[in-house]
Amino acid sequence: MRRIRLGRSAVEITELAFGAAAIGNLFTEVDPGQAAAAVEAAWDEGVRYFDTAPHYGLGLSERRLGEALRGRPRDAYTVSTKAGRLLEPLPPAEAAAHHGLSDGFAVPHTHRRRWDFSADGIRRSIEDSLGRLGLDRVDVVYLHDPDEHGETALREGYPALEQLRGEGVVGAIGAGMNQTAMLTRFLRETDVDAVLCAGRLTLLDHSALDALLPEAAARGLSVVVGGVFNSGLLADPRPGATYDYAAAPAHLLDRALRMRAVAYRHGVPLRAAALHYALDHPSVAGVLVGTRSPDEVRDAAAQLRTPVPDALWDDLRAEGLL
């Protein structure tokens, strides 16, 4: 599988990345054996870039990913995690009072997530992540969702990451968000290597093309794209499908169904078109797909190998869909 360097750093990633939120019990529980098998399948498909975060399952994703990669040659793979939320243990009585999902993850409420983009918070977050992963270094760290904490993240969190990169604790640094405006600001105002942009470079949302990707191209920096299926609609457009983690609006469902019809005329699954669309921009280093089973991993790799003819894009544009 093709490997691409992140910005001006020495860190390389494969064009298909394993998104480990799902094996942190995103929405529903994942059996530990299935989680390990999903990572194994990714390795067998040539995936060597694995992305996680403390937020994912209150550290469960990091622990499972670290266990699954243990014994692999450390220089053979790239791991990214994120910083900005610290995990603090809850008193037993308070933990027992919580029920249901923990911020979308099916895990016991053993900890609370506390936003902290201070320099000390970033260092502590990375130290905790290294412990959960069982690693002595992490290749990439993204400031995670600093939407409501932008000034602190830029003034304190980012300089801490830059210092850690200089110390060799981190190979490459950046920010990861579901919006483009602040990510573009990180590209303009800091010396990040890459940004992780979720859901804003898809067949249904092209907003990353307005400023983010031109800025990355102008500065020789990289964008990793997540959420290429917009949380489900572009993977399987049908009534009840989700778009950005909520029920898909009728007009977007109709648009996705029309796109699928065009893709099928060319013998291409819509999932393949969605992956290739995101990867087509020269500043996109890789596409991150969240998978929770070996079958989902193998399907993502198969879609990446599926050729997409230029005529498909021409037809989508001719019908006003792209």
Protein Blocks (a to p, Z undefined) as FASTA:
>chain_A
ZZddehjbfbdcdfbdcdfklmnopoiacdfklmmmmmmmmmmnopabdcddfklonhml
mmmmmmmmgoiafklpccdddehiacddddfklmmmpgcjeehiacdffbccdddfbfkl
mmmmmmmmmmmnopabdfbdcdehillmmmmmmmmmmmmmmmmmmnomambdcdddfbfk
lmmmmmmmmccfbdcdehiacfklcklmmmmmmmmmmnopacddehklnoolmmogcehi
aeehiacdfklmmmmmmmmmmmmmnopafklmmmmmmmmpmklnbdcdddfbfklmmmmm
mmmmpccdfklmmmmmmnopZZ
